[in-house]
Amino acid sequence: MLTISADAVDQALSFPGLVETLRAAFREGAVQPVRHHHAVERPDGATSTLLLMPAWTDFHAAGTSAGGHIGVKIVTVSPDNNAIGKPAVMGLYLLLNGATGEPEALIDGQRLTQWRTACASALAASYLARKDASRLLVVGAGALSPFLAKAHSAVRPIKTIRIWNRTPANAEKVAADLREEGFNAEAASDLDAELAQADIVSSATITTTPLVKGALLKPGAHVDLVGGFTPTMRESDDDAITRARIYVDTRAGATKEAGDIVQPLASGVLKPEAIVADLHELARGEKQGRQSPGEITLFKSVGAALEDLAAGIAVYNALKP
């Protein structure tokens, strides 16, 4: 069994390559049971959460078990970790041989998640963003933000990247790191002004007060919402929902877990039938993406176990002896 570090994941993957891997995965499908949430109560601190996210190759659809895989992401969320200088979220990905169940790889879960999340957004942008989109705004300066910048740059001719964060120093650090890699990136101070200029807005925050104001978006803009992974979190306002054509990674996940979809569905601002397509339908050509240069598109991502499985297989295939 291979033990694969974050650095090894970086060496194994490329942004254009993983976008195409995910495109094939959504086209072909996989078995994705509902993920498990378990509360881990502790007498001396806050309750932790154990998340188990399994998926496996759809052997019936493929017609054979040859080359198949089983994977499960194991994630813990321990709120008290922040007080001791450790990340609250920890994770590992276990990849097994689909025919025998033999362990094949144990992969750094945080890094695998960063890659697959960013590349899923880029996959959506390949259908939804204007082909000439050149100005990218990244809202949020967490660990995912540089991955989003690089992934979007892999599918569209991005010339200008702006990073906005509530703490300007954090935005500047992300921008500086991107500049070192050759990107034209700067920290932004005026979020509203940047929203009005951006061709692509990619937001990855845990805000409960919408930051992406639909009234400010210019015609032809594409909005990529990656944060807001619970029904109470929301990154975009009602104006963004009503002005845009709406897409999601998976209907089941987005309509249950994502505040940006759950809340407007509950209020009636968004009708279920107004969700145009998910990534399965786009990848299979069953539904169309962008229809005109001037329309606004909005994509909501909550993550899918299929993405982890596809990325994990790609990492394993690149590094196995």
VEXDREN-2710 file (C-alpha; in Angstrom, 1 decimal):
% VEXDREN-2710
k/r/px/py/pz
1/MET/0.0/0.0/0.0
2/LEU/1.3/3.4/-1.0
3/THR/1.3/6.3/1.6
4/ILE/1.0/9.5/-0.4
5/SER/1.8/12.9/1.1
6/ALA/0.4/16.3/0.1
7/ASP/3.6/17.0/-1.8
8/ALA/3.3/13.8/-3.7
9/VAL/-0.3/14.6/-4.6
10/ASP/0.9/17.9/-6.1
11/GLN/3.5/16.0/-8.2
12/ALA/1.0/13.5/-9.4
13/LEU/-1.7/15.9/-10.7
14/SER/-2.1/18.8/-13.1
15/PHE/-5.0/21.2/-13.3
16/PRO/-5.9/20.5/-17.0
17/GLY/-5.4/16.8/-16.5
18/LEU/-7.6/16.5/-13.4
19/VAL/-10.4/18.7/-15.0
20/GLU/-10.5/16.1/-17.8
21/THR/-10.4/13.2/-15.4
22/LEU/-13.4/14.7/-13.6
23/ARG/-15.2/15.3/-16.8
24/ALA/-14.9/11.6/-17.6
25/ALA/-15.9/10.6/-14.1
26/PHE/-19.2/12.7/-14.2
27/ARG/-19.9/11.3/-17.6
28/GLU/-19.4/7.7/-16.6
29/GLY/-20.8/7.9/-13.0
30/ALA/-20.0/5.9/-9.9
31/VAL/-21.8/4.5/-6.9
32/GLN/-22.1/7.1/-4.2
33/PRO/-23.9/6.1/-1.0
34/VAL/-25.1/8.9/1.3
35/ARG/-22.2/10.0/3.4
36/HIS/-22.1/9.2/7.1
37/HIS/-22.1/11.9/9.8
38/HIS/-21.3/10.7/13.3
39/ALA/-21.0/12.9/16.4
40/VAL/-18.1/12.0/18.6
41/GLU/-18.8/13.3/22.1
42/ARG/-16.0/14.0/24.4
43/PRO/-16.3/14.8/28.2
44/ASP/-13.6/17.4/28.1
45/GLY/-14.3/19.4/25.0
46/ALA/-16.5/20.2/22.1
47/THR/-18.1/17.4/20.2
48/SER/-16.1/16.3/17.1
49/THR/-17.6/15.0/13.9
50/LEU/-16.6/12.0/11.9
51/LEU/-17.5/12.0/8.2
52/LEU/-17.2/8.9/6.0
53/MET/-17.6/9.5/2.2
54/PRO/-17.5/6.2/0.2
55/ALA/-17.7/5.7/-3.5
56/TRP/-16.8/2.9/-5.9
57/THR/-16.7/2.2/-9.6
58/ASP/-20.1/1.4/-11.1
59/PHE/-19.1/-2.1/-12.1
60/HIS/-22.6/-2.8/-13.5
61/ALA/-22.5/0.2/-15.8
62/ALA/-18.9/-0.6/-16.8
63/GLY/-19.7/-4.3/-17.4
64/THR/-16.5/-5.5/-15.8
65/SER/-14.7/-5.4/-12.5
66/ALA/-11.3/-5.1/-14.1
67/GLY/-9.5/-2.0/-13.0
68/GLY/-12.2/-0.9/-10.6
69/HIS/-11.7/0.8/-7.3
70/ILE/-13.4/1.4/-3.9
71/GLY/-12.6/4.6/-2.1
72/VAL/-13.6/6.3/1.2
73/LYS/-12.7/9.7/2.5
74/ILE/-12.4/9.8/6.3
75/VAL/-12.7/13.3/7.7
76/THR/-12.7/14.6/11.3
77/VAL/-13.9/18.0/12.3
78/SER/-12.5/18.9/15.8
79/PRO/-13.4/22.5/16.7
80/ASP/-11.1/22.6/19.7
81/ASN/-8.0/22.1/17.5
82/ASN/-7.9/25.8/16.7
83/ALA/-7.0/26.5/20.3
84/ILE/-3.8/24.4/20.0
85/GLY/-2.8/25.6/16.6
86/LYS/-4.0/22.6/14.5
87/PRO/-6.5/22.6/11.7
88/ALA/-10.0/21.8/12.7
89/VAL/-10.5/19.6/9.7
90/MET/-8.3/16.5/9.1
91/GLY/-8.7/13.9/6.5
92/LEU/-7.4/10.8/4.7
93/TYR/-8.4/9.0/1.6
94/LEU/-8.2/5.2/1.5
95/LEU/-8.2/3.6/-2.0
96/LEU/-8.9/-0.1/-2.4
97/ASN/-8.8/-2.6/-5.2
98/GLY/-12.4/-3.0/-6.4
99/ALA/-12.1/-6.7/-7.1
100/THR/-10.2/-7.9/-4.1
101/GLY/-10.6/-5.1/-1.5
102/GLU/-6.9/-4.9/-1.0
103/PRO/-5.6/-1.5/0.2
104/GLU/-3.8/0.3/-2.6
105/ALA/-3.1/3.8/-1.2
106/LEU/-3.6/6.1/1.8
107/ILE/-3.6/9.6/0.4
108/ASP/-3.4/13.0/2.2
109/GLY/-7.1/13.9/2.4
110/GLN/-6.9/17.7/2.7
111/ARG/-4.7/18.1/-0.4
112/LEU/-6.8/15.6/-2.5
113/THR/-9.9/17.6/-1.5
114/GLN/-8.3/20.9/-2.5
115/TRP/-7.4/19.6/-6.0
116/ARG/-10.7/17.9/-6.7
117/THR/-12.8/20.8/-5.4
118/ALA/-11.0/23.4/-7.5
119/CYS/-11.0/21.3/-10.6
120/ALA/-14.7/20.6/-10.2
121/SER/-15.3/24.3/-10.3
122/ALA/-13.1/24.6/-13.4
123/LEU/-15.0/21.8/-15.0
124/ALA/-18.2/23.7/-14.5
125/ALA/-16.6/26.9/-15.8
126/SER/-15.6/25.0/-19.0
127/TYR/-19.3/24.8/-19.7
128/LEU/-20.5/28.0/-18.1
129/ALA/-17.9/30.8/-18.3
130/ARG/-17.4/32.9/-21.4
131/LYS/-14.6/31.5/-23.5
132/ASP/-12.9/34.9/-23.4
133/ALA/-13.2/35.3/-19.6
134/SER/-10.0/37.0/-18.5
135/ARG/-10.6/38.6/-15.2
136/LEU/-11.0/36.4/-12.1
137/LEU/-12.1/37.4/-8.6
138/VAL/-11.4/35.0/-5.8
139/VAL/-13.4/35.8/-2.7
140/GLY/-11.8/34.3/0.4
141/ALA/-8.1/33.6/1.1
142/GLY/-8.2/30.2/2.7
143/ALA/-6.2/27.2/1.7
144/LEU/-8.5/26.5/-1.3
145/SER/-8.1/30.0/-2.9
146/PRO/-4.8/29.5/-4.8
147/PHE/-6.1/26.1/-6.1
148/LEU/-9.2/27.9/-7.5
149/ALA/-7.1/30.6/-9.1
150/LYS/-4.9/28.0/-10.9
151/ALA/-7.8/25.7/-11.8
152/HIS/-9.8/28.4/-13.4
153/SER/-6.7/29.6/-15.2
154/ALA/-6.3/26.2/-16.7
155/VAL/-9.7/26.4/-18.6
156/ARG/-10.0/30.1/-19.4
157/PRO/-7.5/32.7/-20.6
158/ILE/-7.2/34.4/-17.2
159/LYS/-5.0/37.5/-17.4
160/THR/-5.9/39.3/-14.1
161/ILE/-6.5/37.7/-10.7
162/ARG/-7.8/39.6/-7.7
163/ILE/-8.0/38.1/-4.2
164/TRP/-10.4/39.6/-1.6
165/ASN/-10.5/38.7/2.0
166/ARG/-11.9/40.3/5.2
167/THR/-8.3/40.3/6.5
168/PRO/-6.3/42.1/3.7
169/ALA/-3.0/40.6/4.8
170/ASN/-4.3/37.1/4.1
171/ALA/-5.4/38.2/0.6
172/GLU/-2.0/39.7/-0.1
173/LYS/-0.2/36.5/1.0
174/VAL/-2.2/34.4/-1.5
175/ALA/-1.6/37.0/-4.2
176/ALA/2.1/37.1/-3.5
177/ASP/2.4/33.3/-3.7
178/LEU/0.5/33.3/-7.0
179/ARG/2.8/36.0/-8.4
180/GLU/5.8/33.8/-7.5
181/GLU/4.3/31.2/-9.8
182/GLY/3.9/33.7/-12.6
183/PHE/0.3/34.8/-12.3
184/ASN/-0.8/38.4/-12.5
185/ALA/-2.4/38.5/-9.0
186/GLU/-3.1/41.3/-6.6
187/ALA/-5.0/41.7/-3.3
188/ALA/-8.3/43.7/-3.7
189/SER/-9.6/46.2/-1.2
190/ASP/-13.0/47.0/-2.7
191/LEU/-15.1/43.9/-3.1
192/ASP/-18.1/45.6/-4.7
193/ALA/-15.9/47.2/-7.3
194/GLU/-14.3/43.9/-8.1
195/LEU/-17.6/42.1/-8.4
196/ALA/-18.7/44.7/-11.1
197/GLN/-15.6/44.0/-13.2
198/ALA/-15.1/40.2/-12.8
199/ASP/-15.7/37.8/-15.7
200/ILE/-15.5/34.9/-13.1
201/VAL/-16.3/35.2/-9.4
202/SER/-15.1/32.2/-7.4
203/SER/-16.1/32.4/-3.7
204/ALA/-14.9/30.0/-1.0
205/THR/-15.9/31.3/2.4
206/ILE/-18.0/30.2/5.4
207/THR/-20.0/33.4/5.6
208/THR/-23.7/33.4/6.6
209/THR/-24.1/36.9/5.2
210/PRO/-24.0/37.0/1.4
211/LEU/-20.9/38.6/-0.1
212/VAL/-21.6/38.1/-3.8
213/LYS/-24.2/40.8/-4.7
214/GLY/-26.1/39.9/-7.8
215/ALA/-27.0/43.4/-8.7
216/LEU/-23.4/44.2/-9.2
217/LEU/-22.6/41.4/-11.6
218/LYS/-21.9/42.4/-15.2
219/PRO/-23.6/40.7/-18.1
220/GLY/-21.8/37.6/-19.1
221/ALA/-20.3/36.9/-15.6
222/HIS/-20.0/33.4/-14.2
223/VAL/-20.3/32.9/-10.4
224/ASP/-18.6/29.8/-8.8
225/LEU/-19.8/29.2/-5.2
226/VAL/-17.6/26.7/-3.3
227/GLY/-18.0/27.6/0.4
228/GLY/-21.4/27.6/2.2
229/PHE/-21.4/23.9/2.8
230/THR/-24.3/23.9/5.3
231/PRO/-27.9/25.2/4.9
232/THR/-27.2/28.2/7.2
233/MET/-24.2/29.4/5.2
234/ARG/-24.7/31.6/2.1
235/GLU/-22.3/33.4/-0.1
236/SER/-24.7/34.9/-2.7
237/ASP/-27.9/36.9/-2.4
238/ASP/-31.3/36.6/-3.9
239/ASP/-30.4/39.0/-6.7
240/ALA/-27.6/36.6/-7.8
241/ILE/-30.1/33.7/-7.9
242/THR/-32.7/35.6/-9.9
243/ARG/-30.3/37.1/-12.4
244/ALA/-28.5/33.9/-13.2
245/ARG/-29.1/30.5/-14.8
246/ILE/-28.4/28.0/-11.9
247/TYR/-26.2/24.9/-12.1
248/VAL/-25.0/22.5/-9.4
249/ASP/-22.5/19.7/-9.0
250/THR/-25.1/17.2/-7.8
251/ARG/-28.8/18.0/-7.4
252/ALA/-29.1/15.8/-4.3
253/GLY/-26.3/17.4/-2.5
254/ALA/-26.9/21.0/-3.4
255/THR/-30.6/21.0/-2.6
256/LYS/-30.0/19.4/0.8
257/GLU/-26.8/20.9/2.1
258/ALA/-26.0/24.2/0.3
259/GLY/-27.5/27.4/1.8
260/ASP/-27.1/29.2/-1.5
261/ILE/-29.6/26.7/-3.0
262/VAL/-31.6/25.6/0.1
263/GLN/-32.5/29.1/1.3
264/PRO/-33.9/30.4/-2.0
265/LEU/-35.7/27.2/-2.6
266/ALA/-37.4/27.6/0.8
267/SER/-38.4/31.2/0.2
268/GLY/-39.6/30.5/-3.3
269/VAL/-37.0/32.8/-5.0
270/LEU/-35.7/29.6/-6.7
271/LYS/-38.0/26.9/-8.1
272/PRO/-36.6/23.4/-8.3
273/GLU/-37.2/23.3/-12.0
274/ALA/-35.0/26.4/-12.4
275/ILE/-31.9/24.4/-11.6
276/VAL/-30.8/23.9/-15.2
277/ALA/-28.4/21.0/-14.8
278/ASP/-25.8/19.2/-12.7
279/LEU/-22.3/18.2/-13.7
280/HIS/-23.5/14.7/-14.7
281/GLU/-25.9/16.2/-17.2
282/LEU/-23.4/18.7/-18.6
283/ALA/-20.7/16.1/-19.0
284/ARG/-23.0/13.7/-20.8
285/GLY/-24.3/16.4/-23.1
286/GLU/-27.9/15.9/-21.8
287/LYS/-28.2/19.6/-20.8
288/GLN/-26.6/22.7/-22.2
289/GLY/-24.3/25.1/-20.5
290/ARG/-24.0/28.8/-21.4
291/GLN/-26.5/29.9/-24.0
292/SER/-25.4/33.4/-24.8
293/PRO/-22.5/35.8/-24.2
294/GLY/-24.5/38.1/-22.1
295/GLU/-26.2/35.8/-19.6
296/ILE/-25.1/35.3/-16.0
297/THR/-24.4/31.8/-14.9
298/LEU/-24.1/30.5/-11.3
299/PHE/-22.6/27.2/-10.2
300/LYS/-23.0/25.8/-6.7
301/SER/-20.5/23.1/-5.5
302/VAL/-21.0/21.0/-2.4
303/GLY/-18.6/18.2/-3.3
304/ALA/-19.2/14.6/-4.3
305/ALA/-17.6/11.4/-3.4
306/LEU/-17.2/10.6/-7.1
307/GLU/-14.7/13.5/-7.3
308/ASP/-12.5/12.1/-4.5
309/LEU/-12.6/8.6/-6.1
310/ALA/-11.6/9.9/-9.5
311/ALA/-8.8/12.1/-8.1
312/GLY/-7.6/9.3/-5.8
313/ILE/-7.4/6.9/-8.7
314/ALA/-5.5/9.5/-10.8
315/VAL/-3.0/10.0/-8.0
316/TYR/-2.5/6.3/-7.5
317/ASN/-2.1/5.6/-11.2
318/ALA/0.6/8.3/-11.5
319/LEU/2.6/7.1/-8.5
320/LYS/2.2/3.3/-8.4
321/PRO/5.3/1.2/-9.2
END
